[in-house]
Amino acid sequence: MWCRTLPPTAERFSHQACRLASIAAVLLTTACATAPPQNMGDACEIFEEKDGWYDSAKDAYEKWGVPVHVQLAIIHQESRFQHDAKPPRRRLMGVIPWTRPSSAYGYAQSKDSTWDWYREKTGNRWADRDDFNDAVDFIGWYCDTSHRMLGISRWDAYNQYLAYHEGHGGYKRKTYKKKKWLVKTAHKVEGNARRYRSQLDRCEDELERGWSLWPF
């Protein structure tokens, strides 16, 4: 309302101030939309805070059969819900920032080649790795592919994550058996999936109705 008609001497300043305020509002809205959830450990709070995320995850579940809690557990491990996450850069001589170890990017930390494979197989050619809707659809597709190729249950967060990390060929060769840290991480994903599932049991009815207590 402070953008009302002003005296000529103040008109130019008013227009500039209004323009800056509009830009600031857009930037604030964008930042809020892409920032990680405030409580990444609670599925109910994640979906209450992030409008539309539950619908995207539920759509992926209905399309691919991979449950919402498995999707969340994989994203939590891969990117901690950062839309533009990338692997940390290597350090040249331990000091100088150098190249990244892979092209992994986005919520699902999909590599370029795997993302291209997904877009080709699904026809979703305009999919973006930093879009939550596309990321959960990718995870659903990949885990469904692991189910069909390797016989892994879509609900088996532990083995699904091993296949997700090592690739289908690596999983077949059991490369993960030589990586104690990866086996430990897969158990962590399994535990997070179990917790998310328990949490969703208490709030899924409300989420289905589109009800939310989140005030922002």
LINMODA-V622773 format. One record per residue. N is the residue number from 1. OMEGA is omega in radians with two decimals (NA if undefined). Layout:
n:N omega:OMEGA
n:N omega:OMEGA
//
This chain:
n:1 omega:3.10
n:2 omega:3.08
n:3 omega:-3.14
n:4 omega:-3.13
n:5 omega:-3.11
n:6 omega:3.07
n:7 omega:-3.09
n:8 omega:-3.10
n:9 omega:-3.11
n:10 omega:-3.02
n:11 omega:-3.12
n:12 omega:3.11
n:13 omega:-3.12
n:14 omega:-3.14
n:15 omega:3.13
n:16 omega:-3.14
n:17 omega:3.11
n:18 omega:-3.14
n:19 omega:3.11
n:20 omega:3.12
n:21 omega:3.13
n:22 omega:3.11
n:23 omega:3.14
n:24 omega:3.14
n:25 omega:3.11
n:26 omega:-3.14
n:27 omega:3.13
n:28 omega:3.13
n:29 omega:3.13
n:30 omega:-3.14
n:31 omega:3.13
n:32 omega:-3.09
n:33 omega:-3.05
n:34 omega:3.14
n:35 omega:3.08
n:36 omega:3.09
n:37 omega:-3.11
n:38 omega:3.10
n:39 omega:-3.08
n:40 omega:-3.11
n:41 omega:-3.10
n:42 omega:-3.09
n:43 omega:-3.12
n:44 omega:-3.14
n:45 omega:3.09
n:46 omega:-3.06
n:47 omega:3.05
n:48 omega:-3.12
n:49 omega:-3.00
n:50 omega:-3.11
n:51 omega:3.09
n:52 omega:-3.11
n:53 omega:-3.13
n:54 omega:3.13
n:55 omega:3.13
n:56 omega:-3.14
n:57 omega:3.12
n:58 omega:3.08
n:59 omega:3.12
n:60 omega:3.10
n:61 omega:-3.12
n:62 omega:-3.11
n:63 omega:-2.99
n:64 omega:3.13
n:65 omega:3.12
n:66 omega:-3.00
n:67 omega:-3.07
n:68 omega:-3.07
n:69 omega:3.07
n:70 omega:3.08
n:71 omega:-3.11
n:72 omega:-3.11
n:73 omega:3.12
n:74 omega:3.13
n:75 omega:3.12
n:76 omega:-3.12
n:77 omega:-3.02
n:78 omega:-3.00
n:79 omega:-3.01
n:80 omega:3.04
n:81 omega:3.04
n:82 omega:-3.01
n:83 omega:-3.09
n:84 omega:-3.09
n:85 omega:3.06
n:86 omega:3.05
n:87 omega:3.10
n:88 omega:3.13
n:89 omega:2.97
n:90 omega:3.12
n:91 omega:3.08
n:92 omega:-3.08
n:93 omega:3.09
n:94 omega:-3.04
n:95 omega:-3.00
n:96 omega:3.06
n:97 omega:-3.06
n:98 omega:-3.08
n:99 omega:3.05
n:100 omega:-3.07
n:101 omega:3.13
n:102 omega:3.14
n:103 omega:-3.14
n:104 omega:-3.06
n:105 omega:2.97
n:106 omega:-3.10
n:107 omega:-3.04
n:108 omega:-3.12
n:109 omega:3.10
n:110 omega:3.07
n:111 omega:-3.12
n:112 omega:-3.05
n:113 omega:-3.14
n:114 omega:3.11
n:115 omega:3.09
n:116 omega:3.09
n:117 omega:3.12
n:118 omega:-3.11
n:119 omega:3.12
n:120 omega:-3.07
n:121 omega:-3.08
n:122 omega:-3.07
n:123 omega:-3.14
n:124 omega:-2.96
n:125 omega:-3.14
n:126 omega:-3.11
n:127 omega:3.12
n:128 omega:-3.11
n:129 omega:3.13
n:130 omega:3.07
n:131 omega:-3.06
n:132 omega:-3.14
n:133 omega:3.12
n:134 omega:-3.12
n:135 omega:-3.13
n:136 omega:3.06
n:137 omega:3.09
n:138 omega:-3.13
n:139 omega:3.10
n:140 omega:3.13
n:141 omega:-3.07
n:142 omega:-3.13
n:143 omega:3.06
n:144 omega:3.08
n:145 omega:3.09
n:146 omega:3.10
n:147 omega:-3.09
n:148 omega:-3.09
n:149 omega:-2.99
n:150 omega:3.13
n:151 omega:-3.14
n:152 omega:3.09
n:153 omega:3.11
n:154 omega:-3.13
n:155 omega:-3.08
n:156 omega:-3.06
n:157 omega:-3.09
n:158 omega:-3.11
n:159 omega:3.07
n:160 omega:-3.14
n:161 omega:3.10
n:162 omega:3.12
n:163 omega:3.12
n:164 omega:-3.09
n:165 omega:-3.04
n:166 omega:-3.02
n:167 omega:-3.07
n:168 omega:3.11
n:169 omega:3.13
n:170 omega:3.12
n:171 omega:3.11
n:172 omega:3.14
n:173 omega:3.14
n:174 omega:3.14
n:175 omega:-3.11
n:176 omega:-3.12
n:177 omega:3.11
n:178 omega:-3.09
n:179 omega:-3.11
n:180 omega:3.14
n:181 omega:-3.13
n:182 omega:3.08
n:183 omega:3.10
n:184 omega:3.12
n:185 omega:3.13
n:186 omega:3.06
n:187 omega:3.09
n:188 omega:3.09
n:189 omega:3.11
n:190 omega:3.13
n:191 omega:3.10
n:192 omega:3.12
n:193 omega:3.13
n:194 omega:3.13
n:195 omega:3.11
n:196 omega:-3.14
n:197 omega:3.12
n:198 omega:3.13
n:199 omega:-3.13
n:200 omega:3.10
n:201 omega:-3.07
n:202 omega:-3.06
n:203 omega:-3.02
n:204 omega:3.11
n:205 omega:3.12
n:206 omega:3.12
n:207 omega:3.12
n:208 omega:3.14
n:209 omega:3.13
n:210 omega:-3.12
n:211 omega:3.14
n:212 omega:3.04
n:213 omega:-3.05
n:214 omega:-2.97
n:215 omega:-3.04
n:216 omega:NA
//
